[in-house]
Amino acid sequence: MTSPDFPAEMNVVGMTGPGGPEVLVAMREAVPEPAAGEILVRVHAAGVNRPDILQRQGLYPSPRGWPARPGLEIAGDVVALGDGVVEFKIGDRVCALLGGGGYAEYCTLPVPQALPIPAGLDYIQAASLPETFFTVWTNVFDRGRLKAGETLLVHGGASGIGTTAVMLGAAFGARVFATCARDKMAAVEKLGAERAIDYNGEDFVAVIQQATNDYGVDVILDMVGGDYTNRNLSLLAMDGRLVQIAFLRGAKAEINMAQIMMKRLTFTGSTLRTRPVAEKGVIAQSLLAHVWPLLASGRIAPVIDSTYPLARADDAHRRLEAAQHVGKVVLTCG
């Protein structure tokens, strides 16, 4: 692997231990070699996500077999192939979902977790896709079974996940509502939400019930949990689906089981990081078939809030934790 094209070592961002953004530090590591069924990617950009913050805090470690460093999504060029790889060739532009270690100049990963960069997108835009688009697709469309003509509520509509869910929900013919801070409402509505709701100053249940003539919503994508849970259940229409992907206000809630039974509700949820490669590959192929054409045509486009060089990953984390962003924060490499 050592040659003018493949240096022996690379720059990475690792952690000195659990803690605040200051524990993210520049390090040097050996450039990895791809195993059978893997590719080596020269990383040009890496997305920053809330699970990275949890990992930095010592709450969400990388799955076994992945680097114990943050970074769940990258975009770059394929520079080496492991044995048996025929799906990609040297020089292909790809974006990919990782289990960890994306804050680096090179990454290896299983082929099923990589996708070609949609036509017209640059590396920064492409690096913002995998974590959020994989998450939204599997939760809103697979688990939530959202269909055209239904109504979707997205909590945290200005986040990376939220902006993606709003765009995709609208693109696939749903009526979309979203909660966010007041100063972000216009941006979220521009992405396709019929109505953005100020989560600090408005009651999302009352606003949506009025807007839907008390119908409610068919699907809710929630990352808040806690005291939102019963309010979500009360807002769901008959046969509605509540999909939980995080719990910023707490993992525990006392709920009214009667409304689940009376309205035949589905209360589900999932995590993505620890799912097997084969399952992630299935999601990737669904995205390639159904969503990548929308990106290539320009019908939807990833929302980039800000970019930081790799060595300033700590500042990128501060930006995310301040909750001032709309869309994705991305690191650039080289």
PyMOL commands that set and color helices and strands:
alter all, ss='L'
color gray80, all
select helices_A, chain A and resi 21-23+50-56+111-113+123-127+130-143+160-171+182-190+204-211+228-235+257-262+277-290+292-297+310-321
alter helices_A, ss='H'
color red, helices_A
select strands_A, chain A and resi 9-15+24-30+38-48+73-81+93-97+106-110+114-116+151-154+175-180+195-198+217-222+236-244+266-269+304-309+328-332
alter strands_A, ss='S'
color yellow, strands_A
deselect
rebuild
show_as cartoon
